[in-house]
């Protein structure tokens, strides 16, 4: 795997120019797209899922599984360093937020009810991802 790229920092104005309004709302404001509305939750192609904000490699299609939630779901990131997590207290039961390590963009949340081999379920917004088909 290639060495980790530098962290990416852009101004709010730059993000607003580069992202669609929905991507901005999710990636920069920690929003959540409506379930079953994204483009990637039901996609089964082989490839690499990249951050829609910065292009960093986040998840591999081999870790994608059908969670039934309406969001793309993965049991592990492409690399241990690809994503960062943080406690999210916005709901009564705290959740663990998942962010892109390179640009800090909000991707979704990770839960402990995933399948083998990790038991993790990375529940990720479609619009925060771009699929590079292989
Ligand atoms: Fe990113």
Boltz pocket constraint, residues with backbone or C-beta under 6 A from the ligand:
constraints:
  - pocket:
      binder: B
      contacts: [[A, 51], [A, 52], [A, 53], [A, 54], [A, 55], [A, 56], [A, 100], [A, 101], [A, 102], [A, 103], [A, 104], [A, 105]]
      max_distance: 6.0
